[in-house]
Amino acid sequence: MSRKFNFGAGPATMPEIVLKEVQEELLDWNGLGLSVMEISHRSPEFIEIAKQAENDFRELLGVPVDYAVLFTHGGATMQNAMVPLNLASPEGTADYVNSGHWAKRSIKEAERYTNVNVAATSEEDNFKHFPAQESWNLLENSSYVHYTPNETIGGLCLRSIGSSGIPVVADYSSGILSEPIDVSKFSLIYGGAQKNIGPSGLGFVIVKTDLLGNAQSITPNLLNYTLIHEGESMSNTPPTFAWYVAGKVFKWLKSLGGVEAISVINNRKAEKLYDYIDSSDFYSNDINIENRSIMNVPFLLGNEDLNGKFLEQSKEAGLLALKGHRSVGGMRASIYNGLPEEAVDALVEFMDVFVKKYT
């Protein structure tokens, strides 16, 4: 069977070698005569899987010892509630940076549990740039400042951040493990697994331990970071299969040379695609160049009437899920860690053939 290239925003392409390992072990994991999906999450065998996954995740990101690593149910959307429930109070204030669709979702949910100060926004130019950190209007008494380093839908990002004076919270769903980050600059990092880590249904939280213990009284136990940490992410049955696969993805990434090595590949993939778009009179990307995402590349066709043909013919060519989000239109190529470089080469080749065919 010939596998096709999946440019979807998530669930996203998984490394083929990981899928083959999972396939080989599916009916009989580690000689137990059972699938890993069938063993207890409290068994010594699964606890070893969980611990190894956490250790590898910590190693890949260089997580300091004074941070807890949590694996949770759900993805980033559930964290939109968990963050303010655990870090803010109903009477207090939290700063939020509005950089697009997912930032707006975070803001809307946080407003249910605390007062929100929109510290900066780029909505005035339809989110074509990311608000520079020096423009953020942070309030002195805010519990934290929240931002979304990579906007999956809009295809814009803020790739580095300086000191802010208050705890920094970041939704790293579509950027985690794609390039090195300094975890110590953040008080909390969270995201969903289904882009660069593994199957959907698993979330991750990296939180400084001195922030634990401040959850609002209305916080359900299963959403309380402190209780999740004390229960070693097993207060109830976790998404064991997704956790197991995530562990394999971490090992695959380590075998490549870690985050530093995949970052070189990711930047090269993105550069190839952006260079072609920028050299074209037919395709365009209108995101501020310094804020362009290396994970999600939206682009427009010079003639919108050709969108349907582009999607139909790209699918026939084995290039799947290129349709852009309805709020943006056009196309979007999500080029996460698991998508091989030859997929980007194939996309650029197809785009070139298509434009010559219709112009």
C-alpha positions as a LaTeX table, in Angstrom:
\begin{tabular}{lrrr}
\hline
Residue & $x$ (\AA) & $y$ (\AA) & $z$ (\AA) \\
\hline
Met1 & 0.00 & 0.00 & 0.00 \\
Ser2 & 1.27 & 3.44 & $-0.93$ \\
Arg3 & 0.73 & 5.99 & 1.83 \\
Lys4 & $-0.45$ & 9.45 & 0.89 \\
Phe5 & 0.73 & 12.76 & 2.28 \\
Asn6 & $-1.55$ & 14.26 & 4.92 \\
Phe7 & $-1.32$ & 18.06 & 5.24 \\
Gly8 & $-4.19$ & 18.21 & 7.74 \\
Ala9 & $-3.96$ & 20.46 & 10.78 \\
Gly10 & $-4.71$ & 17.65 & 13.19 \\
Pro11 & $-5.01$ & 14.80 & 13.76 \\
Ala12 & $-1.82$ & 14.98 & 11.75 \\
Thr13 & 0.67 & 12.75 & 10.03 \\
Met14 & 2.42 & 10.28 & 12.30 \\
Pro15 & 5.97 & 9.07 & 11.65 \\
Glu16 & 5.60 & 5.94 & 9.53 \\
Ile17 & 8.18 & 4.04 & 11.58 \\
Val18 & 6.09 & 4.66 & 14.71 \\
Leu19 & 2.92 & 3.41 & 13.03 \\
Lys20 & 4.71 & 0.24 & 11.94 \\
Glu21 & 6.00 & $-0.39$ & 15.48 \\
Val22 & 2.50 & 0.08 & 16.86 \\
Gln23 & 1.12 & $-2.27$ & 14.22 \\
Glu24 & 3.68 & $-4.96$ & 15.06 \\
Glu25 & 2.91 & $-4.72$ & 18.78 \\
Leu26 & $-0.84$ & $-4.27$ & 18.54 \\
Leu27 & $-1.91$ & $-7.84$ & 19.36 \\
Asp28 & 0.97 & $-8.78$ & 21.63 \\
Trp29 & 2.78 & $-6.02$ & 23.50 \\
Asn30 & 6.12 & $-6.94$ & 25.04 \\
Gly31 & 5.33 & $-10.66$ & 25.04 \\
Leu32 & 2.33 & $-10.30$ & 27.38 \\
Gly33 & $-0.09$ & $-11.85$ & 24.92 \\
Leu34 & $-2.24$ & $-8.73$ & 25.22 \\
Ser35 & $-2.53$ & $-5.44$ & 23.40 \\
Val36 & $-1.20$ & $-2.40$ & 25.21 \\
Met37 & $-4.79$ & $-1.17$ & 25.00 \\
Glu38 & $-5.87$ & $-4.07$ & 27.20 \\
Ile39 & $-3.46$ & $-3.76$ & 30.13 \\
Ser40 & $-4.29$ & $-1.85$ & 33.30 \\
His41 & $-3.04$ & 1.68 & 33.58 \\
Arg42 & $-1.95$ & 0.78 & 37.11 \\
Ser43 & 0.02 & $-2.28$ & 36.07 \\
Pro44 & 3.82 & $-2.15$ & 36.44 \\
Glu45 & 4.11 & $-2.52$ & 32.67 \\
Phe46 & 2.06 & 0.56 & 31.84 \\
Ile47 & 3.53 & 2.63 & 34.67 \\
Glu48 & 6.94 & 1.99 & 33.10 \\
Ile49 & 5.60 & 3.19 & 29.71 \\
Ala50 & 4.25 & 6.34 & 31.35 \\
Lys51 & 7.42 & 7.12 & 33.27 \\
Gln52 & 9.64 & 6.59 & 30.25 \\
Ala53 & 7.43 & 8.83 & 28.11 \\
Glu54 & 7.63 & 11.60 & 30.69 \\
Asn55 & 11.40 & 11.25 & 31.00 \\
Asp56 & 11.89 & 11.41 & 27.23 \\
Phe57 & 9.54 & 14.39 & 26.92 \\
Arg58 & 11.48 & 16.20 & 29.64 \\
Glu59 & 14.78 & 15.39 & 27.97 \\
Leu60 & 13.64 & 16.57 & 24.54 \\
Leu61 & 12.48 & 19.94 & 25.89 \\
Gly62 & 15.05 & 20.37 & 28.67 \\
Val63 & 12.31 & 20.72 & 31.29 \\
Pro64 & 13.77 & 21.98 & 34.60 \\
Val65 & 13.30 & 19.87 & 37.73 \\
Asp66 & 10.99 & 22.41 & 39.36 \\
Tyr67 & 8.31 & 21.83 & 36.70 \\
Ala68 & 5.64 & 19.15 & 36.77 \\
Val69 & 4.76 & 17.32 & 33.54 \\
Leu70 & 1.13 & 16.23 & 33.33 \\
Phe71 & $-0.62$ & 14.10 & 30.72 \\
Thr72 & $-4.33$ & 14.87 & 30.61 \\
His73 & $-7.57$ & 14.00 & 28.90 \\
Gly74 & $-8.74$ & 16.23 & 26.08 \\
Gly75 & $-6.61$ & 18.74 & 24.26 \\
Ala76 & $-5.92$ & 22.45 & 24.41 \\
Thr77 & $-9.61$ & 23.38 & 24.41 \\
Met78 & $-10.07$ & 21.83 & 27.84 \\
Gln79 & $-6.98$ & 23.69 & 29.03 \\
Asn80 & $-8.74$ & 26.94 & 28.14 \\
Ala81 & $-10.83$ & 26.29 & 31.23 \\
Met82 & $-8.20$ & 24.55 & 33.33 \\
Val83 & $-5.68$ & 27.39 & 33.13 \\
Pro84 & $-7.87$ & 30.13 & 34.68 \\
Leu85 & $-9.46$ & 27.66 & 37.10 \\
Asn86 & $-6.03$ & 26.75 & 38.44 \\
Leu87 & $-4.09$ & 30.00 & 38.14 \\
Ala88 & $-6.61$ & 32.84 & 38.51 \\
Ser89 & $-9.45$ & 33.88 & 40.80 \\
Pro90 & $-12.95$ & 35.14 & 40.01 \\
Glu91 & $-12.03$ & 38.55 & 41.45 \\
Gly92 & $-8.63$ & 38.69 & 39.79 \\
Thr93 & $-7.43$ & 39.46 & 36.27 \\
Ala94 & $-5.53$ & 37.59 & 33.59 \\
Asp95 & $-3.89$ & 39.13 & 30.52 \\
Tyr96 & $-4.51$ & 37.57 & 27.11 \\
Val97 & $-2.92$ & 38.31 & 23.74 \\
Asn98 & $-5.39$ & 38.06 & 20.86 \\
Ser99 & $-3.54$ & 36.71 & 17.84 \\
Gly100 & $-6.30$ & 34.84 & 16.06 \\
His101 & $-8.90$ & 32.09 & 16.18 \\
Trp102 & $-7.46$ & 29.98 & 18.99 \\
Ala103 & $-6.45$ & 32.93 & 21.13 \\
Lys104 & $-10.02$ & 34.21 & 20.87 \\
Arg105 & $-11.32$ & 30.82 & 21.97 \\
Ser106 & $-9.00$ & 30.94 & 24.98 \\
Ile107 & $-10.18$ & 34.43 & 25.88 \\
Lys108 & $-13.86$ & 33.53 & 25.62 \\
Glu109 & $-13.49$ & 30.54 & 27.92 \\
Ala110 & $-11.30$ & 32.34 & 30.47 \\
Glu111 & $-13.92$ & 35.08 & 30.83 \\
Arg112 & $-16.15$ & 32.51 & 32.53 \\
Tyr113 & $-13.71$ & 32.15 & 35.44 \\
Thr114 & $-11.81$ & 35.43 & 35.81 \\
Asn115 & $-11.60$ & 38.97 & 34.48 \\
Val116 & $-9.73$ & 39.15 & 31.19 \\
Asn117 & $-7.61$ & 42.05 & 30.00 \\
Val118 & $-6.87$ & 41.82 & 26.27 \\
Ala119 & $-3.30$ & 43.04 & 26.50 \\
Ala120 & $-2.74$ & 43.22 & 22.74 \\
Thr121 & $-4.49$ & 42.29 & 19.51 \\
Ser122 & $-3.79$ & 42.20 & 15.80 \\
Glu123 & $-7.44$ & 41.88 & 14.82 \\
Glu124 & $-7.29$ & 45.31 & 13.16 \\
Asp125 & $-5.36$ & 43.84 & 10.22 \\
Asn126 & $-7.21$ & 40.52 & 10.32 \\
Phe127 & $-4.35$ & 38.84 & 12.19 \\
Lys128 & $-1.71$ & 39.29 & 9.53 \\
His129 & 0.93 & 39.98 & 12.16 \\
Phe130 & 1.58 & 38.82 & 15.71 \\
Pro131 & 1.45 & 41.59 & 18.33 \\
Ala132 & 5.04 & 42.32 & 19.34 \\
Gln133 & 5.76 & 41.60 & 22.99 \\
Glu134 & 6.76 & 45.20 & 23.65 \\
Ser135 & 3.21 & 46.24 & 22.69 \\
Trp136 & 1.53 & 44.05 & 25.31 \\
Asn137 & $-0.30$ & 46.15 & 27.91 \\
Leu138 & 0.13 & 43.92 & 30.94 \\
Leu139 & $-1.63$ & 44.80 & 34.17 \\
Glu140 & 0.49 & 44.88 & 37.31 \\
Asn141 & $-1.79$ & 42.61 & 39.33 \\
Ser142 & $-2.55$ & 40.02 & 36.63 \\
Ser143 & $-2.32$ & 36.37 & 37.54 \\
Tyr144 & $-0.61$ & 35.54 & 34.24 \\
Val145 & $-0.31$ & 36.49 & 30.58 \\
His146 & $-1.54$ & 33.95 & 28.04 \\
Tyr147 & $-0.58$ & 33.77 & 24.38 \\
Thr148 & $-0.72$ & 31.30 & 21.49 \\
Pro149 & 2.78 & 31.04 & 19.98 \\
Asn150 & 1.50 & 29.40 & 16.79 \\
Glu151 & $-1.96$ & 30.06 & 15.37 \\
Thr152 & $-2.83$ & 26.89 & 13.47 \\
Ile153 & $-5.57$ & 28.46 & 11.36 \\
Gly154 & $-4.00$ & 31.82 & 10.53 \\
Gly155 & $-0.49$ & 30.47 & 10.08 \\
Leu156 & 1.28 & 33.09 & 12.18 \\
Cys157 & 3.58 & 32.71 & 15.14 \\
Leu158 & 5.77 & 34.38 & 17.73 \\
Arg159 & 8.88 & 32.24 & 17.87 \\
Ser160 & 10.58 & 33.74 & 20.91 \\
Ile161 & 9.64 & 35.70 & 24.00 \\
Gly162 & 11.49 & 37.73 & 26.60 \\
Ser163 & 10.83 & 38.37 & 30.27 \\
Ser164 & 7.36 & 39.66 & 31.16 \\
Gly165 & 7.41 & 40.18 & 34.94 \\
Ile166 & 4.36 & 37.94 & 35.46 \\
Pro167 & 3.81 & 34.22 & 34.81 \\
Val168 & 3.67 & 33.39 & 31.10 \\
Val169 & 1.22 & 30.75 & 29.85 \\
Ala170 & 1.45 & 29.42 & 26.29 \\
Asp171 & $-0.73$ & 27.18 & 24.13 \\
Tyr172 & 1.95 & 25.21 & 22.29 \\
Ser173 & $-0.39$ & 22.71 & 20.60 \\
Ser174 & 0.93 & 23.15 & 17.08 \\
Gly175 & 4.47 & 24.22 & 17.91 \\
Ile176 & 5.63 & 21.84 & 20.61 \\
Leu177 & 8.78 & 19.87 & 19.74 \\
Ser178 & 9.09 & 21.62 & 16.37 \\
Glu179 & 12.04 & 23.79 & 17.44 \\
Pro180 & 13.93 & 24.44 & 20.68 \\
Ile181 & 12.29 & 26.55 & 23.38 \\
Asp182 & 13.52 & 27.74 & 26.75 \\
Val183 & 10.96 & 26.22 & 29.11 \\
Ser184 & 12.25 & 28.33 & 32.01 \\
Lys185 & 10.78 & 31.45 & 30.35 \\
Phe186 & 7.30 & 30.02 & 30.86 \\
Ser187 & 5.29 & 29.24 & 33.96 \\
Leu188 & 2.93 & 26.92 & 32.11 \\
Ile189 & 2.94 & 25.33 & 28.65 \\
Tyr190 & 0.03 & 23.24 & 27.42 \\
Gly191 & $-1.38$ & 21.70 & 24.29 \\
Gly192 & $-3.04$ & 18.81 & 22.52 \\
Ala193 & $-1.03$ & 15.84 & 21.29 \\
Gln194 & $-2.60$ & 15.39 & 17.86 \\
Lys195 & $-0.17$ & 17.52 & 15.88 \\
Asn196 & 3.42 & 16.74 & 16.90 \\
Ile197 & 3.09 & 14.20 & 19.71 \\
Gly198 & 0.60 & 11.45 & 18.93 \\
Pro199 & $-3.06$ & 10.51 & 18.58 \\
Ser200 & $-5.89$ & 12.82 & 19.59 \\
Gly201 & $-7.40$ & 12.60 & 23.06 \\
Leu202 & $-4.19$ & 13.29 & 24.98 \\
Gly203 & $-3.17$ & 16.65 & 26.38 \\
Phe204 & 0.03 & 17.80 & 28.04 \\
Val205 & 0.79 & 20.42 & 30.68 \\
Ile206 & 4.22 & 21.59 & 31.81 \\
Val207 & 3.73 & 23.74 & 34.90 \\
Lys208 & 6.03 & 25.29 & 37.44 \\
Thr209 & 5.35 & 23.54 & 40.72 \\
Asp210 & 5.17 & 26.75 & 42.75 \\
Leu211 & 1.94 & 27.58 & 40.88 \\
Leu212 & 0.20 & 24.45 & 42.12 \\
Gly213 & $-2.23$ & 24.52 & 45.01 \\
Asn214 & $-4.22$ & 27.62 & 44.01 \\
Ala215 & $-7.19$ & 26.15 & 42.16 \\
Gln216 & $-10.57$ & 27.82 & 42.52 \\
Ser217 & $-13.01$ & 26.01 & 44.80 \\
Ile218 & $-15.31$ & 25.22 & 41.86 \\
Thr219 & $-12.55$ & 23.36 & 40.00 \\
Pro220 & $-13.54$ & 19.73 & 39.40 \\
Asn221 & $-11.00$ & 17.28 & 40.80 \\
Leu222 & $-10.16$ & 15.93 & 37.35 \\
Leu223 & $-9.29$ & 19.46 & 36.19 \\
Asn224 & $-7.18$ & 20.34 & 39.22 \\
Tyr225 & $-3.48$ & 20.46 & 38.31 \\
Thr226 & $-2.42$ & 19.74 & 41.88 \\
Leu227 & $-4.51$ & 16.58 & 42.12 \\
Ile228 & $-3.42$ & 15.45 & 38.65 \\
His229 & 0.20 & 15.94 & 39.69 \\
Glu230 & $-0.28$ & 14.11 & 42.98 \\
Gly231 & $-2.00$ & 11.26 & 41.14 \\
Glu232 & 0.83 & 11.07 & 38.57 \\
Ser233 & $-1.68$ & 11.82 & 35.79 \\
Met234 & $-3.66$ & 8.71 & 36.75 \\
Ser235 & $-6.43$ & 10.04 & 38.98 \\
Asn236 & $-8.71$ & 8.10 & 36.66 \\
Thr237 & $-8.07$ & 5.91 & 33.63 \\
Pro238 & $-5.94$ & 7.99 & 31.24 \\
Pro239 & $-5.92$ & 7.68 & 27.43 \\
Thr240 & $-3.42$ & 4.83 & 27.66 \\
Phe241 & $-3.06$ & 4.05 & 23.96 \\
Ala242 & $-2.38$ & 7.69 & 23.03 \\
Trp243 & 0.14 & 7.93 & 25.88 \\
Tyr244 & 1.89 & 4.78 & 24.67 \\
Val245 & 2.10 & 6.08 & 21.09 \\
Ala246 & 3.35 & 9.46 & 22.31 \\
Gly247 & 6.19 & 7.65 & 24.05 \\
Lys248 & 7.16 & 6.05 & 20.76 \\
Val249 & 7.09 & 9.43 & 19.01 \\
Phe250 & 9.43 & 10.83 & 21.67 \\
Lys251 & 11.87 & 7.96 & 21.09 \\
Trp252 & 11.67 & 8.48 & 17.32 \\
Leu253 & 12.46 & 12.16 & 17.76 \\
Lys254 & 15.41 & 11.35 & 20.01 \\
Ser255 & 16.73 & 8.92 & 17.39 \\
Leu256 & 16.82 & 11.78 & 14.86 \\
Gly257 & 18.90 & 13.93 & 17.19 \\
Gly258 & 16.16 & 15.59 & 19.20 \\
Val259 & 14.38 & 18.90 & 18.81 \\
Glu260 & 17.46 & 20.65 & 17.44 \\
Ala261 & 17.69 & 18.17 & 14.57 \\
Ile262 & 13.99 & 18.23 & 13.67 \\
Ser263 & 14.08 & 22.03 & 13.80 \\
Val264 & 16.60 & 22.06 & 10.95 \\
Ile265 & 14.31 & 19.84 & 8.87 \\
Asn266 & 11.21 & 21.87 & 9.75 \\
Asn267 & 12.80 & 25.15 & 8.79 \\
Arg268 & 14.01 & 23.67 & 5.54 \\
Lys269 & 10.52 & 22.34 & 4.71 \\
Ala270 & 8.93 & 25.71 & 5.46 \\
Glu271 & 11.56 & 27.62 & 3.50 \\
Lys272 & 10.98 & 25.49 & 0.42 \\
Leu273 & 7.24 & 26.14 & 0.47 \\
Tyr274 & 7.41 & 29.85 & 1.28 \\
Asp275 & 10.14 & 30.43 & $-1.30$ \\
Tyr276 & 7.98 & 28.89 & $-3.99$ \\
Ile277 & 4.89 & 30.85 & $-2.94$ \\
Asp278 & 6.82 & 34.12 & $-2.81$ \\
Ser279 & 8.34 & 33.53 & $-6.25$ \\
Ser280 & 4.92 & 32.94 & $-7.77$ \\
Asp281 & 2.55 & 35.46 & $-9.32$ \\
Phe282 & $-0.32$ & 33.06 & $-8.73$ \\
Tyr283 & 0.06 & 31.90 & $-5.12$ \\
Ser284 & 0.30 & 34.23 & $-2.16$ \\
Asn285 & 0.74 & 34.29 & 1.62 \\
Asp286 & $-0.04$ & 37.64 & 3.26 \\
Ile287 & 1.28 & 36.97 & 6.77 \\
Asn288 & 4.01 & 39.31 & 7.99 \\
Ile289 & 7.23 & 37.51 & 7.01 \\
Glu290 & 8.77 & 37.51 & 10.48 \\
Asn291 & 5.57 & 36.03 & 11.92 \\
Arg292 & 5.14 & 33.19 & 9.44 \\
Ser293 & 4.56 & 29.79 & 10.98 \\
Ile294 & 6.90 & 26.93 & 10.13 \\
Met295 & 4.14 & 24.43 & 10.98 \\
Asn296 & 1.05 & 25.80 & 9.20 \\
Val297 & 1.37 & 27.51 & 5.83 \\
Pro298 & $-1.82$ & 29.08 & 4.43 \\
Phe299 & $-1.83$ & 30.29 & 0.85 \\
Leu300 & $-4.29$ & 31.74 & $-1.63$ \\
Leu301 & $-4.73$ & 31.04 & $-5.32$ \\
Gly302 & $-4.79$ & 33.96 & $-7.72$ \\
Asn303 & $-8.17$ & 32.78 & $-8.96$ \\
Glu304 & $-10.53$ & 31.55 & $-6.22$ \\
Asp305 & $-12.68$ & 29.87 & $-8.85$ \\
Leu306 & $-9.88$ & 27.31 & $-9.20$ \\
Asn307 & $-9.94$ & 26.29 & $-5.52$ \\
Gly308 & $-12.16$ & 23.30 & $-6.20$ \\
Lys309 & $-9.98$ & 22.03 & $-9.04$ \\
Phe310 & $-6.86$ & 22.49 & $-6.91$ \\
Leu311 & $-8.30$ & 20.40 & $-4.08$ \\
Glu312 & $-9.67$ & 17.73 & $-6.41$ \\
Gln313 & $-6.45$ & 17.34 & $-8.36$ \\
Ser314 & $-4.17$ & 17.52 & $-5.33$ \\
Lys315 & $-6.18$ & 14.71 & $-3.74$ \\
Glu316 & $-5.76$ & 12.66 & $-6.93$ \\
Ala317 & $-2.01$ & 13.32 & $-6.64$ \\
Gly318 & $-1.98$ & 11.92 & $-3.11$ \\
Leu319 & $-1.80$ & 15.29 & $-1.34$ \\
Leu320 & $-4.59$ & 15.33 & 1.21 \\
Ala321 & $-6.34$ & 17.84 & 3.51 \\
Leu322 & $-5.09$ & 21.05 & 1.89 \\
Lys323 & $-8.33$ & 23.00 & 2.24 \\
Gly324 & $-7.91$ & 26.13 & 4.34 \\
His325 & $-10.07$ & 26.90 & 7.34 \\
Arg326 & $-13.41$ & 28.47 & 6.42 \\
Ser327 & $-12.52$ & 31.66 & 8.32 \\
Val328 & $-9.41$ & 32.20 & 6.17 \\
Gly329 & $-10.21$ & 30.47 & 2.90 \\
Gly330 & $-7.74$ & 29.27 & 0.29 \\
Met331 & $-5.39$ & 26.45 & 1.16 \\
Arg332 & $-3.33$ & 25.42 & 4.17 \\
Ala333 & $-0.44$ & 23.01 & 4.34 \\
Ser334 & 0.32 & 21.78 & 7.84 \\
Ile335 & 3.87 & 20.45 & 7.80 \\
Tyr336 & 4.39 & 19.01 & 11.26 \\
Asn337 & 7.29 & 16.89 & 12.46 \\
Gly338 & 5.84 & 13.64 & 11.15 \\
Leu339 & 5.41 & 14.89 & 7.58 \\
Pro340 & 8.50 & 13.94 & 5.57 \\
Glu341 & 10.36 & 16.50 & 3.50 \\
Glu342 & 9.46 & 14.69 & 0.29 \\
Ala343 & 5.82 & 15.63 & 0.97 \\
Val344 & 6.69 & 19.32 & 0.70 \\
Asp345 & 8.71 & 18.59 & $-2.45$ \\
Ala346 & 5.70 & 16.81 & $-3.93$ \\
Leu347 & 3.39 & 19.69 & $-3.00$ \\
Val348 & 5.64 & 22.32 & $-4.59$ \\
Glu349 & 5.92 & 20.20 & $-7.72$ \\
Phe350 & 2.14 & 19.83 & $-7.90$ \\
Met351 & 1.59 & 23.57 & $-7.35$ \\
Asp352 & 3.97 & 24.34 & $-10.19$ \\
Val353 & 2.26 & 21.93 & $-12.58$ \\
Phe354 & $-1.15$ & 23.30 & $-11.59$ \\
Val355 & $-0.30$ & 26.94 & $-12.18$ \\
Lys356 & 1.19 & 26.15 & $-15.60$ \\
Lys357 & $-1.95$ & 24.26 & $-16.49$ \\
Tyr358 & $-4.35$ & 27.10 & $-15.65$ \\
Thr359 & $-2.45$ & 30.31 & $-16.41$ \\
\hline
\end{tabular}
